[in-house]
C-alpha cells in the first residue's frame, strides 16, 4: 500500500519527513520551497487516490505561483498541527 492511498497516511508520511528536515536544521523557507516542488511533481505525475487529494490537486492546478507557495505552507502547517 502506498502512502498516497490514504490521506491520513499521507499526512503521517509528510509529518515524518518534516520532522526529519527540522532535525537536520532545515529552515521554514527551504521546507516551503521543497514542498512547492513536491506539489508540482505530484500534480504533474500522480493521479489523486481519494477525495482529499482530488481537492488539493484541483486547487493546485488552478493556483498561480504565489498561491501554490501558500498551499504548500498550509500543508506544512496542517501536518505540524496534526501531532
Beta strands, then each sheet from edge to edge (+ up, - down):
end
